[in-house]
Amino acid sequence: MTTDPNSLRPATRLIHGGTVRSNFGETSEALFLTSGFVYDSAEQAEGTFNGSVEHYQYSRFGNPTVGMLEARLALIEGAEACRVTATGMAAVHAALLSHLKAGDRVVASRALFGSCHWIVSTLLPRYGITSEFVDGADLAQWRAALSRPAQLVLVETPSNPMLELVDLRAVADLAHAAGAIVVVDNVFATPLLQQPLELGADVVVYSCTKHIDGQGRVLGGAVLGRKKWVDETLQPFVRNTGPALSPFNAWLLLKGIETLALRVAAASRGAETVAAFLAARPAVSRVWYPTRADHPQHALAKAQMSGGGTVVTFELAGGKDAAFRAMNRFGLIAISNNLGDSKSLATHPATTTHMRIGAEERARLGITDGVIRLSVGLEDAADLTDDLAQALAGA
C-alpha cells in the first residue's frame, strides 16, 4: 500500500515527501550525478523535445534528484509546484524577472536583504521596470502605493535583520486589487512557522542555503507557487537562463530537510531563551524577537506565525565600537553573515549584509551601528547565554 503524501503531517513529509526509488530499491534518495540522459531511440528523443514523451532530457531542465527536492518542498509549503535554483538570490531574481517586463511596476517593502534591495532599486530600472519602496509595517503606505496598477509586490517577513513583519493577508488583498502577484521571501520563518500561500501570497521564495540545509554546506534556492505560473512563466525563464541547482546540492538539501522540523523547533526554543536573557542585560538597549510581547508587531506575529523563529536581533547602546568589542569577544558564537545553521552565528548588518544600501536607508530601517543579528543554532542555550554574558561584560 502506498500512503498519500498529502495525508501526512509536516514532519513526516520532510522525510518521505517526493521520494522516488530506482529499480535498486535504495533507502536513501539516489544521487543522479549526471548532466544528460540517453534515449532508447531517435523517436523517443524527438518526443522528449516536442513534449509528447515524458523523459529526462538534460539536468539544466530537470533531474531525478532535483525533482525529488522540488516535490518535497512543494508538499511542505502546500504549493502546487516548485522549481529550485543554484542560490537563494537566483530564486528571487528568477521569480521577479520571469514575471516582469519593461513598463511594469513593482512595489516592495523597504526592509529587504541587501541583494534583494539592489535588484529592486538598481537592476529592475535598467530594464524599464519602475519600483517603489514602502515601509512594510505601514498599511497606509501600502494602500497609497497600490492605489494604482502594479504587476508585482515583493515582501520579506520577518525582515532581515530587524524582524519587521508585513501583514500578508492585508497586503495580498491590496496587491491583487491592483493587478499584482505577491512574492514573499519566507526564509526567516521557514515553511514550518509561516505559510504565506495560505495568507494570500502567490509565490514564495527561499534561500535553501539557510535552514533547509541547516549545516552550512551548500547553496540553493527555491521558488514555489501555482502550477500554471510555474510551468508557463517561471519554467521557461529558468530553463533558458540556466540558474540550475546541481544534483549533488539537491541531494544534500534532501538530507538536510529531513531534520528541519527538529532543528527549527530546537533553535527557536534557544532563540526565545537568548532573547529573554539579552533583554535583561544593561548593555543591551533593545531586543527584537517576533513573539516577544515587546515586539511592536507582537499581535501580528501571533496571528500569522506559529513560532518566533531562530533569529534574535539586538542593539548595544555603545554603537559600532561596542558591537565590535562584543563580537570580538565571542568564544562560542562565530562571526558570519550566514544564518539558519546548526552553529550560532552573529553578524553586524551595518558593515556587512546591509552595508551597500547606504546610511540613509539603514537609518530608515532602524539598522543602527549598534545592531547585531544573532542566528541561534543548536547549542545548549545556557552555553550561548554564558558566551553572551562574558562578551557583553567587555563591551
C-alpha positions as CSV (number, residue, x, y, z in Angstrom):
1,M,0.0,0.0,0.0
2,T,1.3,3.5,-0.9
3,T,0.5,6.3,1.5
4,D,-0.9,9.5,0.0
5,P,1.8,12.2,0.9
6,N,-0.9,14.8,1.2
7,S,-2.3,12.9,4.2
8,L,1.0,13.1,6.1
9,R,1.9,15.6,8.7
10,P,4.7,18.1,8.1
11,A,7.5,16.3,10.0
12,T,6.7,13.1,8.0
13,R,6.6,14.9,4.7
14,L,10.1,16.3,5.4
15,I,11.4,12.7,5.4
16,H,9.2,10.9,2.9
17,G,7.8,13.5,0.5
18,G,8.6,13.3,-3.1
19,T,10.8,10.1,-2.8
20,V,11.2,8.2,-6.0
21,R,13.2,4.9,-5.8
22,S,15.1,3.4,-8.6
23,N,14.9,-0.3,-9.5
24,F,17.7,-0.9,-6.9
25,G,15.3,-0.1,-4.0
26,E,17.7,2.3,-2.2
27,T,16.6,3.7,1.2
28,S,18.4,7.0,0.9
29,E,17.4,9.1,-2.1
30,A,19.6,8.3,-5.1
31,L,22.1,10.9,-6.3
32,F,21.8,11.2,-10.1
33,L,25.1,13.0,-10.7
34,T,24.7,13.3,-14.5
35,S,24.5,16.1,-16.9
36,G,22.5,14.3,-19.6
37,F,20.3,11.3,-20.3
38,V,20.2,8.7,-23.1
39,Y,17.2,7.7,-25.2
40,D,16.1,4.2,-26.4
41,S,15.5,5.5,-29.9
42,A,15.7,8.6,-32.0
43,E,11.9,8.7,-31.9
44,Q,12.0,8.9,-28.1
45,A,14.5,11.8,-28.3
46,E,12.2,13.6,-30.7
47,G,9.2,13.0,-28.4
48,T,11.1,14.2,-25.4
49,F,12.0,17.5,-27.2
50,N,8.5,18.1,-28.6
51,G,6.8,17.2,-25.3
52,S,4.9,14.2,-26.4
53,V,7.1,11.8,-24.4
54,E,7.9,12.2,-20.7
55,H,11.7,11.6,-20.3
56,Y,14.6,13.4,-18.7
57,Q,16.5,15.4,-21.2
58,Y,19.2,17.5,-19.6
59,S,20.0,18.3,-15.9
60,R,19.6,22.0,-16.6
61,F,16.0,21.3,-17.4
62,G,15.3,18.5,-14.8
63,N,17.0,15.7,-12.9
64,P,15.5,12.9,-10.7
65,T,17.3,14.1,-7.5
66,V,16.4,17.7,-8.1
67,G,12.9,16.6,-8.9
68,M,12.6,14.9,-5.5
69,L,13.6,18.0,-3.7
70,E,11.1,20.1,-5.7
71,A,8.3,17.7,-4.9
72,R,9.2,17.6,-1.2
73,L,9.4,21.4,-0.8
74,A,6.1,21.8,-2.6
75,L,4.4,19.3,-0.2
76,I,5.8,21.2,2.8
77,E,4.8,24.6,1.5
78,G,1.4,23.5,0.4
79,A,2.3,24.7,-3.1
80,E,1.2,23.2,-6.4
81,A,4.7,23.3,-7.9
82,C,8.3,24.2,-7.2
83,R,11.5,24.9,-9.1
84,V,14.8,25.0,-7.3
85,T,17.8,27.2,-8.2
86,A,21.5,27.4,-7.6
87,T,21.2,30.0,-4.9
88,G,18.6,31.9,-2.9
89,M,19.3,35.1,-4.9
90,A,18.8,33.2,-8.1
91,A,15.4,32.3,-6.8
92,V,14.5,35.9,-6.1
93,H,15.9,37.0,-9.4
94,A,14.0,34.3,-11.4
95,A,10.7,35.0,-9.6
96,L,10.9,38.7,-10.4
97,L,12.4,38.7,-13.9
98,S,10.3,35.8,-15.2
99,H,7.2,37.7,-14.4
100,L,8.1,41.3,-15.3
101,K,8.7,43.3,-18.5
102,A,9.6,46.8,-19.5
103,G,6.8,49.2,-18.4
104,D,5.8,47.2,-15.4
105,R,5.7,48.4,-11.8
106,V,7.0,46.8,-8.6
107,V,6.1,47.7,-5.0
108,A,8.4,46.3,-2.3
109,S,8.8,46.5,1.4
110,R,11.7,48.7,2.3
111,A,13.1,46.1,4.7
112,L,14.8,43.7,2.2
113,F,18.1,41.8,2.3
114,G,20.8,43.9,0.7
115,S,21.0,42.0,-2.6
116,C,17.2,41.9,-2.9
117,H,17.1,45.7,-2.3
118,W,19.7,46.1,-5.1
119,I,17.6,44.1,-7.6
120,V,14.5,46.3,-6.9
121,S,16.3,49.6,-6.6
122,T,19.0,49.2,-9.2
123,L,18.6,46.3,-11.6
124,L,14.9,46.5,-12.4
125,P,15.0,50.1,-13.5
126,R,17.7,49.2,-16.0
127,Y,15.1,47.1,-17.8
128,G,12.5,49.8,-17.7
129,I,10.7,48.5,-14.7
130,T,9.7,51.1,-12.1
131,S,9.9,50.3,-8.4
132,E,8.6,51.9,-5.3
133,F,9.5,51.1,-1.7
134,V,7.1,51.4,1.3
135,D,7.6,50.8,5.0
136,G,6.3,47.2,5.3
137,A,4.6,47.7,8.6
138,D,2.6,50.7,7.4
139,L,-0.6,49.6,5.7
140,A,-1.4,53.2,4.8
141,Q,1.7,53.3,2.6
142,W,0.7,50.0,1.0
143,R,-2.8,51.4,0.3
144,A,-1.3,54.5,-1.3
145,A,1.3,52.6,-3.4
146,L,-1.2,50.1,-4.6
147,S,-4.0,52.6,-5.4
148,R,-2.7,52.4,-9.0
149,P,-1.8,49.4,-11.1
150,A,1.2,47.2,-10.3
151,Q,2.4,43.9,-11.5
152,L,4.4,42.5,-8.6
153,V,4.7,43.0,-4.8
154,L,7.9,41.8,-3.0
155,V,8.0,41.4,0.8
156,E,10.3,39.8,3.3
157,T,8.6,38.9,6.6
158,P,10.1,38.7,9.1
159,S,12.7,41.0,7.6
160,N,16.4,40.8,7.7
161,P,17.8,41.9,10.1
162,M,15.2,43.9,12.1
163,L,12.5,41.3,12.1
164,E,9.8,43.6,10.9
165,L,6.6,41.9,9.8
166,V,4.2,42.6,6.9
167,D,0.5,41.8,7.3
168,L,0.4,39.3,4.4
169,R,-3.3,38.9,4.2
170,A,-4.0,42.7,4.1
171,V,-1.2,43.4,1.6
172,A,-2.2,40.5,-0.6
173,D,-5.7,41.8,-0.9
174,L,-4.4,45.3,-1.9
175,A,-1.9,43.8,-4.3
176,H,-4.5,41.6,-6.1
177,A,-6.8,44.6,-6.4
178,A,-4.0,46.5,-8.1
179,G,-3.3,43.6,-10.5
180,A,-0.1,42.4,-8.9
181,I,1.1,39.0,-7.7
182,V,2.7,38.8,-4.3
183,V,6.1,37.3,-3.8
184,V,7.2,36.5,-0.3
185,D,10.7,35.8,0.9
186,N,9.9,33.4,3.8
187,V,13.4,32.4,4.7
188,F,13.4,33.6,8.3
189,A,10.1,31.9,9.2
190,T,10.7,28.7,7.2
191,P,7.7,26.8,5.8
192,L,7.1,25.4,9.2
193,L,6.4,28.6,11.1
194,Q,4.6,30.6,8.4
195,Q,2.7,29.6,5.2
196,P,2.4,32.7,3.0
197,L,0.3,30.9,0.3
198,E,-2.5,30.3,2.9
199,L,-2.4,34.1,3.7
200,G,-2.9,35.2,0.1
201,A,0.6,35.2,-1.4
202,D,1.1,33.9,-4.9
203,V,4.8,33.0,-4.9
204,V,7.2,32.0,-2.1
205,V,11.0,32.1,-2.4
206,Y,13.7,30.6,-0.2
207,S,17.4,30.5,0.2
208,C,17.7,26.8,0.8
209,T,21.3,27.6,2.0
210,K,19.8,28.7,5.3
211,H,17.5,26.4,7.4
212,I,16.7,23.8,4.7
213,D,20.4,22.8,4.5
214,G,20.9,23.9,8.1
215,Q,24.5,22.9,8.3
216,G,26.4,25.5,6.2
217,R,27.3,23.1,3.4
218,V,25.8,24.1,0.1
219,L,24.0,26.9,-1.7
220,G,20.5,26.6,-3.1
221,G,17.2,28.4,-3.7
222,A,13.5,27.6,-4.3
223,V,10.5,29.3,-5.9
224,L,7.1,27.9,-5.2
225,G,3.6,28.8,-6.5
226,R,0.7,27.7,-8.6
227,K,1.4,25.1,-11.3
228,K,0.2,27.3,-14.1
229,W,2.5,30.2,-13.2
230,V,5.5,27.9,-12.5
231,D,5.1,26.0,-15.8
232,E,4.2,28.9,-18.1
233,T,6.1,31.8,-16.5
234,L,8.9,30.6,-14.3
235,Q,10.0,27.4,-16.1
236,P,10.8,28.9,-19.5
237,F,13.0,31.5,-17.7
238,V,15.0,29.1,-15.5
239,R,15.2,26.6,-18.4
240,N,16.7,29.1,-20.8
241,T,18.8,31.3,-18.4
242,G,20.4,28.4,-16.5
243,P,20.3,29.0,-12.7
244,A,20.2,25.2,-12.2
245,L,20.8,23.5,-8.9
246,S,23.4,20.7,-9.0
247,P,22.1,17.2,-8.3
248,F,24.7,16.9,-5.5
249,N,23.5,20.1,-3.8
250,A,19.9,18.9,-4.2
251,W,20.8,15.6,-2.6
252,L,22.4,17.3,0.4
253,L,19.4,19.6,0.8
254,L,17.1,16.5,0.7
255,K,19.1,15.0,3.6
256,G,19.1,18.3,5.4
257,I,15.4,18.8,5.1
258,E,14.7,15.6,6.9
259,T,15.7,17.2,10.2
260,L,14.2,20.6,9.5
261,A,11.3,20.3,12.0
262,L,13.6,19.2,14.8
263,R,16.2,21.9,14.1
264,V,13.8,24.8,13.7
265,A,11.9,23.8,16.9
266,A,15.1,23.4,19.0
267,A,16.7,26.6,17.6
268,S,13.5,28.6,18.2
269,R,13.4,27.5,21.8
270,G,17.0,28.6,22.1
271,A,16.3,31.9,20.5
272,E,13.4,32.6,23.0
273,T,15.8,31.9,25.8
274,V,18.5,34.1,24.4
275,A,16.1,37.0,23.6
276,A,14.9,36.9,27.2
277,F,18.5,36.9,28.5
278,L,19.5,39.8,26.3
279,A,16.5,41.9,27.2
280,A,17.6,41.9,30.9
281,R,21.2,43.0,30.2
282,P,22.0,46.6,30.9
283,A,24.4,46.9,27.9
284,V,21.6,46.0,25.6
285,S,19.3,48.9,24.6
286,R,16.7,46.8,22.7
287,V,15.9,43.3,21.6
288,W,13.8,42.3,18.6
289,Y,12.1,38.8,18.5
290,P,8.7,38.4,16.8
291,T,6.8,36.6,19.6
292,R,8.0,38.7,22.5
293,A,5.4,41.0,24.0
294,D,7.7,44.0,23.4
295,H,7.9,43.4,19.7
296,P,6.0,46.3,18.0
297,Q,4.1,43.7,15.9
298,H,3.6,41.1,18.5
299,A,-0.1,40.6,17.7
300,L,0.6,40.1,14.0
301,A,3.4,37.7,14.7
302,K,1.0,35.6,16.8
303,A,-1.7,35.8,14.1
304,Q,0.4,34.7,11.1
305,M,3.3,32.8,12.6
306,S,3.3,29.6,14.7
307,G,6.7,30.5,16.3
308,G,9.2,33.3,16.6
309,G,12.0,31.7,14.6
310,T,15.7,31.2,15.1
311,V,17.0,34.8,14.8
312,V,17.3,37.4,17.5
313,T,18.4,41.0,16.8
314,F,19.7,43.3,19.5
315,E,21.2,46.7,19.8
316,L,24.1,47.8,22.0
317,A,23.9,51.4,23.2
318,G,27.6,51.9,22.5
319,G,27.2,51.7,18.8
320,K,29.7,50.1,16.4
321,D,32.6,50.1,18.9
322,A,30.5,48.3,21.5
323,A,29.2,45.9,18.9
324,F,32.6,45.1,17.6
325,R,34.1,44.6,21.0
326,A,31.3,42.2,22.0
327,M,31.6,40.2,18.7
328,N,35.4,40.0,19.0
329,R,35.0,38.5,22.5
330,F,32.6,35.7,21.4
331,G,34.1,32.3,22.2
332,L,31.3,30.0,21.1
333,I,29.3,32.2,18.7
334,A,31.0,32.6,15.3
335,I,31.1,35.8,13.2
336,S,29.4,35.0,9.9
337,N,26.9,36.5,7.5
338,N,25.1,33.2,7.1
339,L,22.1,32.1,9.2
340,G,19.9,29.1,9.9
341,D,22.9,27.0,10.7
342,S,23.3,24.4,13.5
343,K,26.0,26.7,14.8
344,S,25.1,30.1,16.3
345,L,26.3,32.9,14.1
346,A,26.4,36.7,14.6
347,T,26.8,39.5,12.1
348,H,27.0,43.3,12.1
349,P,24.5,44.2,9.4
350,A,25.6,47.8,9.0
351,T,29.0,46.8,7.9
352,T,28.2,43.6,6.1
353,T,24.8,42.4,4.7
354,H,23.3,45.9,4.6
355,M,26.4,48.0,4.0
356,R,25.6,48.8,0.4
357,I,22.1,50.1,0.8
358,G,23.6,53.3,2.4
359,A,23.5,55.0,5.7
360,E,20.3,56.9,5.0
361,E,18.4,53.8,4.1
362,R,19.8,51.9,7.1
363,A,18.6,54.7,9.3
364,R,15.1,54.4,7.9
365,L,15.1,50.7,8.6
366,G,16.5,51.1,12.2
367,I,19.7,49.3,11.4
368,T,22.0,51.3,13.7
369,D,25.7,50.8,14.1
370,G,24.9,49.0,17.5
371,V,22.7,46.3,15.9
372,I,23.8,42.7,15.9
373,R,21.9,39.9,14.3
374,L,22.2,36.6,16.0
375,S,21.2,33.3,14.3
376,V,20.7,30.9,17.1
377,G,21.9,27.3,16.5
378,L,21.5,24.0,18.3
379,E,24.0,24.6,21.1
380,D,22.7,24.4,24.7
381,A,21.1,27.8,25.4
382,A,22.9,28.1,28.7
383,D,26.2,27.9,26.9
384,L,25.1,30.6,24.5
385,T,24.0,32.9,27.3
386,D,27.2,32.3,29.1
387,D,29.1,33.4,25.9
388,L,26.9,36.4,25.5
389,A,27.4,37.4,29.2
390,Q,31.2,37.4,29.0
391,A,31.1,39.2,25.6
392,L,28.8,41.9,26.8
393,A,30.8,42.4,30.0
394,G,33.7,43.6,27.9
395,A,31.5,45.7,25.5
